[in-house]
């Protein structure tokens, strides 16, 4: 099976069986999603969703968060991983939104990455989810699932994975493909105990192929 054929089969499966796929983070506007994605780094969406309702209520607009102290923000996110750093990032992000972007979350990936706490992955998420741009955010799930399925080869960095995926995924499918891979990694192709036997992608999955070879050798 060629790589092109593998991509076609994976995309066809998800298109037919999961025509709707979206972020599991709860938000009502770009500012809220930006906060949630920053908090989600090395933390579960479930935990983030438990914290953000009170955080959003306390800091409903960037103008409010921009004049807060990181200690104030910390009190709302203390159960999140790395709360001290993230509290500082959130305040800094809000200040820059006000001072440099007139309070509007930018749509450009490079502009987004100027904000404290925003790396390429977070910037790609915002550009994709909020502005419907064909950007591929690579988190641990996307990195793992792409390699296991055989969509990527010998990728050692998220950027390499992003470039390989963007080469083969049709532009109009990039945004939803990001969510397909994340959700598949979260609920089926888990890091430690992947549910290979019940996975409907196993017929064209390189990881499953290698498992079968080891069992029969």
KEMI-678110 format. One record per residue (C-alpha): residue in one letter; z, x, y. Coordinates in steps of 0.2 Angstrom, whole numbers, padded with zeros to 4 digits, always signed. Each point is the difference from the previous one (the first is absolute). Example, Ala and Ser with C-alpha at 12.3 -4.5 7.8 and 13.67 -1.06 7.14 Angstrom:
# KEMI-678110
A+0039+0062-0022/S-0003+0006+0017/
This chain:
# KEMI-678110
X+0000+0000+0000/X-0005+0007+0017/X+0012+0000+0014/X-0011-0013+0009/X+0001-0011-0015/X+0019+0001-0001/X+0001-0005+0018/X-0011-0015-0002/X+0010-0006-0015/X+0017+0002+0009/X-0006-0008+0016/X-0008-0014-0010/X+0016-0003-0010/X+0011-0001+0016/X-0013-0011+0009/X+0000-0013-0014/X+0018+0000-0004/X+0009+0005+0016/X-0011-0007+0014/X+0015+0000+0012/X+0011+0015+0002/X+0010+0004+0015/X+0015+0010+0006/X+0017-0006-0007/X+0009+0005+0016/X+0005-0014+0011/X-0006+0000+0018/X-0006-0012+0014/X-0009+0012+0012/X-0007+0018+0000/X+0016+0007+0008/X+0010-0007-0014/X-0011+0006-0014/X+0000+0018+0008/X+0019+0000-0001/X+0000-0006-0018/X-0013+0013-0006/X+0010+0014+0009/X+0016-0006-0009/X-0010-0002-0017/X-0002+0019-0002/X+0009+0005-0016/X+0008-0017+0000/X-0005-0017-0009/X-0008-0014+0009/X+0013-0011-0007/X+0014+0010+0009/X-0010+0000+0016/X-0002-0018+0000/X+0019-0002-0002/X+0003+0010+0016/X-0014-0005+0012/X+0005-0018+0004/X+0016+0005+0009/X-0009+0015+0007/X-0014-0010+0007/X+0012-0012+0008/X+0010+0014+0008/X-0016+0009+0006/X-0014-0014+0002/X-0011+0011+0011/X-0003+0018+0002/X+0007-0001+0018/X+0017-0004-0008/X+0000+0013-0013/X-0006+0013+0013/X+0016-0001+0010/X+0011+0000-0016/X+0009+0015-0007/X-0004+0006-0017/X+0018-0003-0005/X-0002-0018+0004/X-0016-0002-0010/X+0009+0010-0014/X+0012-0014-0002/X-0014-0012-0006/X-0009+0012-0012/X+0015+0010-0007/X-0005-0006-0018/X-0017+0006+0002/X-0005+0018-0007/X+0002+0013+0014/X+0007-0012+0013/X+0005+0014+0013/X-0018+0007+0001/X-0008-0018-0001/X+0011-0006+0014/X-0005+0014+0011/X-0018-0003-0004/X+0001-0018+0004/X+0007+0002+0017/X-0013+0014+0004/X-0014-0011-0007/X+0005-0014+0011/X+0002+0011+0016/X-0018+0007-0003/X-0007-0017-0003/X+0006-0005+0017/X-0003+0016+0009/X-0017+0005-0008/X-0007-0016-0007/X+0006-0014+0012/X+0010-0007-0014/X-0015-0003-0011/X-0001+0007-0018/X-0016+0011+0000/X-0014-0003-0012/X-0006+0017-0001/X+0007+0011-0015/X+0001+0016+0011/X+0009-0010+0014/X+0012-0008-0012/X+0004+0017-0007/X+0007+0006+0017/X+0014-0013-0002/X+0017+0007-0007/X+0002-0003-0019/X-0019-0005-0002/X-0009+0011-0012/X-0018-0002-0007/X+0006-0013-0013/X+0009-0011+0012/X-0014+0001+0013/X-0013-0005-0013/X+0011-0015-0005/X+0001-0006+0017/X-0019+0003+0004/X-0004-0009-0017/X+0012-0015+0000/X+0001-0004+0019/X-0017+0005+0006/X-0010-0002-0017/X-0007+0017+0001/X-0007+0009-0016/X+0014+0012-0001/X+0008+0005-0017/X+0019+0003+0001/X+0006+0011-0015/X+0018-0002-0005/X+0008+0006-0017/X-0007-0016-0009/X-0018+0003+0007/X+0001+0018-0004/X+0006-0003-0018/X-0011-0014-0005/X-0016+0007+0007/X+0003+0016-0010/X+0005-0009-0016/X-0015-0012+0000/X-0012+0014+0003/X-0005-0005+0018/X+0005+0017+0006/X-0001+0017-0008/X+0012+0015+0003/X+0006-0007+0016/X+0016+0009+0006/X+0003-0008+0017/X-0001-0018+0007/X-0014+0005+0011/X-0011+0006-0014/X+0004-0016-0009/X-0005-0010+0015/X-0017+0009+0002/X-0004-0002-0018/X+0004-0019+0001/X-0010-0002+0016/X-0015+0008-0008/X-0002-0013-0013/X+0009-0016+0006/X-0012-0012+0010/X+0005-0001+0018/X+0004-0018-0001/X+0011+0002-0015/X+0011+0015+0007/X+0013-0011+0008/X+0004-0011-0015/X-0002+0015-0012/X+0014+0008+0008/X+0011-0015-0004/X-0007-0001-0018/X+0005+0018-0004/X+0017-0002+0007/X+0004-0016-0008/X-0007+0006-0017/X+0011+0016+0001/X+0015-0011+0005/X-0001-0012-0014/X-0011+0006-0014/X-0003+0019+0002/X+0017+0006+0004/X+0004+0018+0000/X+0012+0001-0015/X-0004-0014-0011/X-0018-0007+0003/X-0004-0016-0008/X-0015+0007-0008/X-0001-0012-0015/X-0001-0016+0012/X-0011+0008+0013/X-0017-0007+0001/X-0007+0016+0007/X+0004+0010-0015/X-0018-0001-0007/X-0006+0011+0014/X+0016+0010+0004/X+0000+0019-0002/X+0019+0000-0002/X-0001-0013-0014/X-0014+0010-0009/X+0010+0016+0000/X+0015-0009-0007/X-0010-0007-0014/X-0007+0017-0004/X+0017+0007-0001/X+0006-0013-0012/X-0015+0002-0012/X-0001+0019+0001/
